[in-house]
Amino acid sequence: MGGHGDFHPVKLDPSLERWALMRENVYQHFKWTPRTTRHVMIWGVIIPFATYFTLSHFDRRYDYAGKFKNQSLLRIPPKSAAPESDEQ
């Protein structure tokens, strides 16, 4: 009745179909090259390591709860010089 033979409601673009097929099967066409190795090293190793190192360095370093205006935000404030006495 409806005839689903050669009827296409949307005009297909061959280049777009070729790109979509290549994208679906990228794992079959992947090759290790110096460029892909560099990208894997940067995005898979260096950036996560740098993020982890930075966040672990600043983890629990600051304490914002219950601080007054001139108090240090550091959880363990640095040793300050002994106050000088005003006695003469």
N, C-alpha and C positions, 0 to 999 in steps of 0.2 A: 504494500500500500504506500508507505512513505518512501520506499526506495532509498536505501543507504549506500548505494553503489559508489558513484564517483562524485557525490555531492559534498562540498566542503564549505561550511558556513563562514569560515575565516580563511582568508588567503594566506598561504604558508610562504614564508620567506626562506629560500634554501640556505642562505648564509647563516641566518639565525638558527635554523634547525641543525646545521653542521656545528655551530658553536655550542649549542645546548647538548648535543651528543658528545662532543669532546669534553665538556664540563662534567657530564655524568660519568664518564669513563677516565677521569684524569689519573686515577691510580694505575691504570694500565699503561699510560703513556709517560709516566714520571721518570726522569733521568737525573741522577746526581751529577751536578755540574759545580764548578767553583762558586757560581752565583747562588745556587740553591743551598749549598753547604754553608756559605756565609750567612744567608738568611736564617737557616736553622740555628746556627750558633748564636746569632744576635738575638733573635726572638724566642728561642727555646732554652737558651742557657744563660747568656749574659744579662738580659733584662730581668728575668725572674730572680737571678742571684742578686743583682743590684737592688731590686725592690725588697727582697727578704733582708739583705744586710742593712738597708736604710731603716726599714720598719723595726727590725730587732734592736737597732742602735737607739731609737727613740722610744721604744716600748717602756712604759712605766717610768719615764724620766720626769714627766711633769705631773703635778697634782693641782688641779684647779679648784677643788672643793674646799670651801671655808678659808680662803685666803683674803687678807686685808690688802689695802692699796699698796703699801710699800714692801710687802713680803715677797720673797722669791717664790716663783712658781715651780722651781725644781723640788723634787721629792726629797732629795738629800742636798741641802744648800752647801755651797763651797765654804771652806773655812775662811772666816774673815779675820782681819788683823785685830788684835786686842785693842779695845777702846783706850784712848789715852786719858789718864786721870787729870783733873783740873786742880789738883792739890798743889799748894806752894808753900 
